Amino acid sequence: LKATIEGGLADILTARGTASTILEAEMAREDDDSPVGSVDYSSRGGIGYVSVELNPDKWEDGRGKKKQRHLNIHSSSWKLLYTDAIPISFDIELGLGNGDIDLSGLNVKDFDLSTGASSVRLAFNEPNKGAIETMTIEAGLSKFRAMGLGNANFRRLHFEGGVGKYTLDFHGSLKKEVDVDAEVGLGVLTIVIPSNIGARIIYEKTWIYDLDIDRDFVEQDDATYQTANYATAAGRINLRVEAGFGSVDIRRD
């Protein structure tokens, strides 16, 4: 299943639903002038395509009149429950609003997320049933938290933050070696790596940004820090950090 979520001014909750239903979608509008979103589904070549448009440019109001969005200040709230019976590739683009994206227990194959001026929480509270080759997360002027990334079962993760406050927490059941690229502009990025995971940090020292590393990391050379259990741990993270004028805090827990 290829699942697309796209929205402007909207709040969403995404979570696991029932195995027999591809998607259960519920929408609540602020008032009759709020946009009416849409859910479309098609299938071809053994692949299902389901797209959710949270805040469209054109819609029909509660009185049957056609509306055209110029400057829309009305919002809607969505609850999206996806099946855990088949692999899902998520492509999510959010604008304004709040997002609670709980992928716990789902079978996630691919994951791409882009956020605007929003507050978003991403969670893997249970091990992902699928395997993600590459996760991509782009967070703009926002507050973003990713929890349980050790359960996501990814091979590579690319995170890019602009101006905001971001947290990447790698608690979970990581049992393999993974690569993480983290870039931040003017924001504040906190990275939490559990003590049972071996970690290597690679970064280029500059005077522009502030990098605070837990004392558990030992300096190997001018650009590399490493934990004592890197060679022996079942789960290992190779972390490359780049920052503009922001700050990065790497903690052990």
Buried (B, 14 or more C-beta within 10 A) or exposed (E): BBBBBBBBBBBBBBBBBEEEEBBEBEBEBBEEBBBBBEEEEEEEEEEBBBBBBBBBEEBEBEEEEEBEBEEBEBBBBBBBBBBBBBBBBBBBBBBBBBBBBBBBBBBBBBBBBBBBBBBBBBBBEBBBBBBBEEBBBBBBBBBBBBBBBBBBBBEBBBBBBBBBBBBBBBBBBBEEBBBBBBBBBBBBBBBBBBEBBBBBBBBEEEEEBEBEBBEBBEEEEEEEBBBEBBEEBEBBBBBBBBBBEBBBBBBBE
